Amino acid sequence: MIQLRNITKRYESGQEALSRINLKVDAGAMAFLTGHSGAGKSTLLKLIALIERPTRGQLMVNGAELTQMKPRQVPYFRRQIGIIFQDHHLLRDRTVFDNVALPLLIQGYSRQEIGRRVRAALDRVGLLHKEQAAPITLSTGEQQRVGIARAVVHKPAILLADEPTGNLDPELSRDIMSLFLQFNELGTTVLVASHDLDLIQTLGKPVLQLANGSLQQSVVAD
Ligand SMILES: Nc1ncnc2c1ncn2[C@@H]1O[C@H](COP(=O)(O)OP(=O)(O)OP(=O)(O)O)[C@@H](O)[C@H]1O
């Protein structure tokens, strides 16, 4: 599903964020990505989502070779991916429903299909009763769950999360991680970057260690 071969990423500043990374994540597998601040976790997720391009190496995602992908193909490629950030980037002047509907509106779904899918995604994160609420009236954990609903509403094959529990207390962090485990159970390939070693080591999934742009374990089987 995801395969990196000898991937190096050097930013224009000259900073080498990743050095000759090899990684294979099977379809339907789940793993956590950890490492010190600046180790390259966000960069690795951005390469897989084609937010950044590698400097060298080969990167295959769901059968596509990303290094050769033309800019006009990128939006179609991204439909296979859901991304969750620590700061969930919700639109403050729209309801919860509208925030979650956004990816489907962009992809041209019918109003009826949007309603059905948005409610299914909100139900899955336990927030169906908040569909007409403004994001600002929700707790931080609820806002993060809206971000997760928005990331999964188009049923992506791959879910990427960058420090999704960074602002949450231990109990809420565990709830959020359980949601990712549930999506994985349903067949989604999931990669979560997290500093929270105490939590992620209890979840029964491989923990990949990035250190100074290098990765130790490199195969994640389903
Ligand atoms: N857009 C950028 N331009 C230049 N350098 C960058 C850019 N983004 C990241 N870097 C550098 O690349 C290295 C890896 O950064 P990255 O954000 O991937 O690490 P991280 O492991 O996610 O860190 P954190 O846990 O602090 O979020 C760092 O040295 C960072 O300063």
The ligand as a MOL file (V3000), in Angstrom:
LIG
                    3D

  0  0  0     0  0            999 V3000
M  V30 BEGIN CTAB
M  V30 COUNTS 31 33 0 0 0
M  V30 BEGIN ATOM
M  V30 1 N 9.1520 23.4640 5.2870 0
M  V30 2 C 10.3530 23.2530 5.8460 0
M  V30 3 N 11.4360 23.9500 5.4300 0
M  V30 4 C 12.6550 23.7160 5.9680 0
M  V30 5 N 12.9080 22.8160 6.9190 0
M  V30 6 C 11.8700 22.0970 7.3750 0
M  V30 7 C 10.5430 22.2800 6.8720 0
M  V30 8 N 9.7170 21.4160 7.5030 0
M  V30 9 C 10.4950 20.7390 8.3740 0
M  V30 10 N 11.7860 21.1350 8.2880 0
M  V30 11 C 12.9220 20.6050 9.0610 0
M  V30 12 O 13.0200 19.2060 8.8150 0
M  V30 13 C 13.3060 18.4940 10.0160 0
M  V30 14 C 12.1900 17.4780 10.2840 0
M  V30 15 O 10.9930 18.1910 10.5900 0
M  V30 16 P 9.5940 17.4640 10.8720 0
M  V30 17 O 8.5920 18.5480 11.0800 0
M  V30 18 O 9.3640 16.4700 9.8100 0
M  V30 19 O 9.9360 16.7030 12.2440 0
M  V30 20 P 8.9450 16.0740 13.3050 0
M  V30 21 O 9.5790 14.7900 13.7260 0
M  V30 22 O 7.5580 16.0320 12.7780 0
M  V30 23 O 9.0410 17.1410 14.4860 0
M  V30 24 P 7.9410 17.5580 15.5970 0
M  V30 25 O 7.7590 16.3470 16.4670 0
M  V30 26 O 8.6140 18.6810 16.3300 0
M  V30 27 O 6.7040 17.9670 14.8610 0
M  V30 28 C 13.4580 19.5610 11.1030 0
M  V30 29 O 14.8270 19.8430 11.2480 0
M  V30 30 C 12.7010 20.7500 10.5540 0
M  V30 31 O 13.2470 21.9430 11.0450 0
M  V30 END ATOM
M  V30 BEGIN BOND
M  V30 1 1 1 2
M  V30 2 1 2 3
M  V30 3 2 2 7
M  V30 4 2 3 4
M  V30 5 1 4 5
M  V30 6 2 5 6
M  V30 7 1 6 7
M  V30 8 1 6 10
M  V30 9 1 7 8
M  V30 10 2 8 9
M  V30 11 1 9 10
M  V30 12 1 10 11
M  V30 13 1 11 12
M  V30 14 1 11 30
M  V30 15 1 12 13
M  V30 16 1 13 14
M  V30 17 1 13 28
M  V30 18 1 14 15
M  V30 19 1 15 16
M  V30 20 2 16 17
M  V30 21 1 16 18
M  V30 22 1 16 19
M  V30 23 1 19 20
M  V30 24 2 20 21
M  V30 25 1 20 22
M  V30 26 1 20 23
M  V30 27 1 23 24
M  V30 28 2 24 25
M  V30 29 1 24 26
M  V30 30 1 24 27
M  V30 31 1 28 29
M  V30 32 1 28 30
M  V30 33 1 30 31
M  V30 END BOND
M  V30 END CTAB
M  END
